[in-house]
Amino acid sequence: MSYTDVKSALGFALVLLVEYWIPPRPPVTFHLWSLKVIFLGLYFVYGLWFVPHWISKWIWTPLAYGVPTFILVTLMHWMPPLYRVQKKTSIGLWVFFSFVLALVYGTYMYVR
């Protein structure tokens, strides 16, 4: 993980924190919103950067990046969203989306 990746992650978290104040505001307090943003950021940083980089020393790189991405995105189906969602996506469609995203991300990190 490079210094630019860390700056990008921090910038994204800052944007999400500022987004709270842009109308329409979410029906939660700023403290709860901040906690959700921090945990979501850590979830992505560890799931997409640290863990795959660490396990890529032992297994094939596309698999090292693809499997954690698949697990991370699949588990997001059950995470409470930052905003209320009108329609719930079926688990089959969500798993398919997770698989495609993991395949693309694992391939990209291998080719890169």
N, C-alpha and C positions, 0 to 999 in steps of 0.2 A: 504494500500500500504506500503510495507516494504522498508527499506533502500536499499536492494539489487535491487528492482525494479527500484528505482530512478537511481542507478548506471548503470543498464543495459540500461535504456533509454538514459542517458547521453553518455554512450559508443557508442550506436548506432548512435546518432547524430554526435559524433566526427568522426566515421567511414565514415558517409555520407559526412561530410565536407572534409575529406582527399581524398575521392573518386573523388572529382572534379578534382584533379591534376593528376589522373591516366589516361593515354591516352586510348581511344579517349575522349577528353574533350568535354563537352556539349557546344552547340552554344550560351550559355548565360554567362553573367559576373559572377564573383565569388560572388558579392554582392547579385545579384538576386538568385543565387543558395543557398546562406546561408539563405536568407529570406524564400525560399521555404522549406528548411530542417527544420528550426525553426518552421514554421507554421505546417508542416506535423507532427513533433514531438509533438507539443502541441495538435494537433488534436487527435493523438493516445493516449496521456497520459490522456487527459480529457475524451475522448470517451470510453476508455477501462478500466480506473482505477478509476478516481475521481467520475464521474457522476454515474456509476453503484454502487460503494460502498456507495455513498450517498443515492441513491433511494432504495437500498436493505434493508434499515431500515423500509420501508413502504410496499414493495411488495415482492413477492416470489423471492428468489435469482436467479434462472435460468432465470426468466423473466427480472430481474433487469440488468443482464449482457447481456442477449440475444438481447433484443430490441435495446439498444444503439449500440451494435455491428452490428446488421442488418442495422440500419439507417446509421451508419458510413461507412460501406463497400458499401452499395448501393449508397450513395452520392459520393463515390470515382469514380464512373463511369463517372461523369461529371467534375472531377478535372483535371486540366492540369498535365500531367505526368512530372517527372523529365527528362526523356529521351524521344525522339520521338518514337512513336510506329507505326509499319508498318500496323498492322491489328487492327481494332476496334471490340471489343467484343459486341455481341448483348445484349440488355438490359434484355431479358428473361434469358439468361444464367448467366448474372451478378447477377440478383436477386436470382436465384437458388443458386449460389455460396455463396451469402450473407446469405441466409437462413441456408444453411448447416454449414457455419462457425459460425453463431450466435448460432445455436443449439449445436454445439460441445463446443464452448467457455462457453456458459451458463451452460451446464452440467458439464464441468470441474470445473468451479468456485463453483458449488454447491457441488460436490463430494469432492473437495479439502478441 
